Each structure stands twice: as structure tokens, then as C-alpha cells.
Amino acid sequence: MSEHQSSPTKNQRRRPTQERSKKRYDSILLAAKELIAEKGSAQLKIQDIASQAGVTPASIYQYFPSKNAITLALAQHTFDHAFDSLELNLPKVENIEHACLVLQEMIEAYYQVYLSDPAMLDIWVSISADKSLQALDLEDSRRQAELIFSSIKMFFNESLWDKLYQVSFLLSHMVGSAVRMALQVPVCEGRGLMDSFKGLLNPASIHSMLDAE
């Protein structure tokens, strides 16, 4: 688990550390993901997950207090994977042009994950209607913004840092909205939307947002 991973909310419990429990935890998530891909998250039932994972419903409740907690855990796993990739590459950038390229690559990878995974696509689209998932999405945007800001602030005058953080936060959260939009239209149209959004992440656009009064 990344050291930056957010602490569990009241609907989540920490991932177990013992090997046997970790395997059971992972098998529950895998079963849930398979069922979501097959039937959709709205039809997800604890009894079906238990049957698919080869465990009892009581075992599931040891790790997940509710069905919603399972969905949160699946979303968190994807958020963490994207963050870890960004954390690995962004601090190494040498200039703002390089930083924009890394961010564009991250957005593309994020889009491809959801485009190729029916279960995560279902969960991602449901974020717009679930307050707990919205909170998780916002929290993830904030930690990504903090990483982006800390990685690029040296390329800007210190007098712009407050606004630079705001821009980083805004762009981080806009990624989710752009991906969600692209996933809900035909693939060809979605491809164009993602290319257009990635095109906004360039030095000139960032400087323009910083200079705007």
C-alpha cells in the first residue's frame, strides 16, 4: 500500500497484513469485480460475491462492512495505481514541458484502464451518483494536486504558488470528469475528447490560467 494512500473512511477497513487474510481479501475483490463486469454494480449482492469467492458472507463482513465498501476498495485500488505511477515519474521532470508530457501520458493510461475494464467503467460512471465515491474522488484529486504542485512549483515564481496549487487541484479533478465523459459516448468520440483534453495540458495553458485575473 502506498504511504500516500488515504486512511479508511467509516465505510472501509484497512487491508489485512497477514498473508492468508490478504489472499481472502483479494479474492473477495476479484469476485466482486467479475460480478460487476457481468451484471453491473447495481446488481451486486454479498451472497453472490461470497459464492463467487468461495467464502461465507460473514467472512466478507470481516473486511467490508457493506457492499458499498467493496466498491470503494475497488475504486481506491485504481486511484492508488494511477497515483503511484505519477509519483514515480513526475518528480523527475526537468521543466514544465516535460511535466505536461508526463501528465498527458498519465491521463491516457488512466483512460485506457477504464476503457478496457468493464467493471471499473461501471464503478467510475457510478461515481457521479454516489456521495461516498464522490468524496473518494475529490480526496484523490487533492493528493494528486499536492504531488503535481510540489513537482512543478520550482518552475514558477513563488508569488504564483498559491494560484499554481489551485490550478493543479482544478486540473486534477477535471481529469476525472473528462474521462467519465469520454467513457459515456461512442469510442471514436471519446477518443477525440481525450485528445482535446490532453491538449489543454501544455505550458501556455497553465501560464494563461496563472495570469488570469
Beta strands, then each sheet from edge to edge (+ up, - down):
end
